[in-house]
Amino acid sequence: MHIESTKVIDENRQGEATVIETAANSGSKKLYVESYGCAMNFSDSEVVASIMAKGGYATTRNLDEADVILINTCSIRENAETRVRTRLGDLKQKKKDKPELIVGILGCMAERLKKTLLEEEKLVDLVAGPDAYRDLLNLVEEVGTGQKAVNVLLSRDETYADISPVRLDLGGVSSFVSITRGCDNMCSFCVVPFTRGRERSRDPKTIIEECEDLFAKGYREVTLLGQNVDSYRWNLTSKGEIKDVEIPTTNFSQLMEMVALVSPDLRVRFSTSHPKDMTDDVLHVMAKYENICSNIHLPVQSGNSKVLERMNRGYSREWYMNRIDSIKKIVPDCGISTDMITGFCEETDEEHAETLTLMDYVEYDFAYMYKYSERPKTLAERRFTDDIPEEIKGKRLSEIVEKQRAHSHINNKKQVGNIYKVLIEGFSKKSQEFMCGRNGRNAMVVFPIGNFEKGNYVLVKINDCTSATLLGEVIEVCKPVEKN
């Protein structure tokens, strides 16, 4: 079977872009996909590739041979939108040389800027929102008749649960599995509720089937994805009421246990948690299963309760600290990462200082850190003034970054001398003489090559570290665990 590959750009949340080599079965027509933003967008791109494959489109890494180019976008930060606009400008020039080329924009930015991109700036031929991917082939056909095509309708039910995603990282060991879509939290700085719609959970049966299929295909790690995984609920209302007595109910802790039981050799991660919804039952399930990674991404955004109230986060500094205390008590040696926004509306020096003291309290392993940038249509835009000068935002961000760098190094030093089970992801980026993988805390581990390969589990003794990486040596290759 001939394999073509495509390029997906996954913008990490600090504004950089990395190239991920991907693959899918060949076909007579070629699809080129670029994905910007979060892991959810990357997962959505795999759903898009599957839908387009049914219409005879094979993904390709060669932009010049593409018949259709789809850009999967993010509106979370202004920088992401700026980069996408620049890319669309480049593609507009390309269409002059190849008039039959179809360029489309997908995702959050598509929903938010549909009229501007399609009609005013004429940068794209089609626009499809996050809930309209099933309509893509129809939209492409409509463009073929000389029309502009758009579908940005949001849905209360769409989860794409029945679609088997085309895995865009053939030969990979880790994959994303979407468990919810949309968000009911109305954080004042965030556009997600307006671009991805109301929250809905996917049928747990289809989630387990997808995880089983991934394991059978050689994947050894899944990350359960949602805007807020802790609020996953199947056959339950937001108030905890049963919708249909004939159907079993499932909450997030129960779902995570079901996934862990697929195989002891299938490592389980999840992202993202919301502090107001994280309960101890999730932590107890994590502690119960060795293959559920001891790592939690728990965005705090600010360490000050008044700022958190303006952000409409639904918890206080004290509540967040209580959740941290429970994590450290129930899941010892758990890696904790976070998101932080500096310079939010009306933030004082004293409020900023409380973020720094919270960082000292938690000592995060890792953090995504940003200056606040106002996003159109958000509650913050309507209620507050973006009144913190850029110079002060930058100064405060520098203080946060410097402190986090120190905490990351401290946490890595604490792991020196320990032995960790590591899933090998491939060769180190810096040298073909070393391989790398992550331990359960999600720390990157680098070690010399040996008699093992990508996808193996190995026990690695940590001998040294940098602020970003653990350095060690393999002491044992783990044998597959027999399922009970």
Stockholm file with secondary structure:
# STOCKHOLM 1.0

chainA/1-484         MHIESTKVIDENRQGEATVIETAANSGSKKLYVESYGCAMNFSDSEVVASIMAKGGYATTRNLDEADVILINTCSIRENAETRVRTRLGDLKQKKKDKPELIVGILGCMAERLKKTLLEEEKLVDLVAGPDAYRDLLNLVEEVGTGQKAVNVLLSRDETYADISPVRLDLGGVSSFVSITRGCDNMCSFCVVPFTRGRERSRDPKTIIEECEDLFAKGYREVTLLGQNVDSYRWNLTSKGEIKDVEIPTTNFSQLMEMVALVSPDLRVRFSTSHPKDMTDDVLHVMAKYENICSNIHLPVQSGNSKVLERMNRGYSREWYMNRIDSIKKIVPDCGISTDMITGFCEETDEEHAETLTLMDYVEYDFAYMYKYSERPKTLAERRFTDDIPEEIKGKRLSEIVEKQRAHSHINNKKQVGNIYKVLIEGFSKKSQEFMCGRNGRNAMVVFPIGNFEKGNYVLVKINDCTSATLLGEVIEVCKPVEKN
#=GR chainA/1-484 SS CCEEEEEEEEECTTSCEEEEEEEEECCSEEEEEEECSSHHHHHHHHHHHHHHHTTTEEECSCGGGCSEEEEEECCSSHHHHHHHHHHHHHHHHHHHHCTTCEEEEEHHHHHHSHHIIIIISCCCSEEECTTCGGGHHHHHHHHHTTCCEEECCCCSSCCCTTCCCCCSSTTCSEEEEECEESCCCCCTTCCHHHHHCSCEECCHHHHHHHHHHHHHTTCCEEEEECTTGGGCEESBCTTSCBSCTTSCCEEHHHHHHHHHTTCTTSEEEEECCCTTTCCHHHHHHHHHCTTBCSEEECCCBCSCHHHHHHTTCSCCHHHHHHHHHHHHHHSTTCEEEEEEEESCTTCCHHHHHHHHHHHHHHCCSEEEEEECCCCTTSHHHHHCCCCSCHHHHHHHHHHHHHHHHHHHHHHHHHHTTCEEEEEEEEECSSCTTEEEEECTTCCEEEEECCSCCTTCEEEEEEEEECSSEEEEEEEEECCCCCCC
#=GC SS_cons         CCEEEEEEEEECTTSCEEEEEEEEECCSEEEEEEECSSHHHHHHHHHHHHHHHTTTEEECSCGGGCSEEEEEECCSSHHHHHHHHHHHHHHHHHHHHCTTCEEEEEHHHHHHSHHIIIIISCCCSEEECTTCGGGHHHHHHHHHTTCCEEECCCCSSCCCTTCCCCCSSTTCSEEEEECEESCCCCCTTCCHHHHHCSCEECCHHHHHHHHHHHHHTTCCEEEEECTTGGGCEESBCTTSCBSCTTSCCEEHHHHHHHHHTTCTTSEEEEECCCTTTCCHHHHHHHHHCTTBCSEEECCCBCSCHHHHHHTTCSCCHHHHHHHHHHHHHHSTTCEEEEEEEESCTTCCHHHHHHHHHHHHHHCCSEEEEEECCCCTTSHHHHHCCCCSCHHHHHHHHHHHHHHHHHHHHHHHHHHTTCEEEEEEEEECSSCTTEEEEECTTCCEEEEECCSCCTTCEEEEEEEEECSSEEEEEEEEECCCCCCC
//
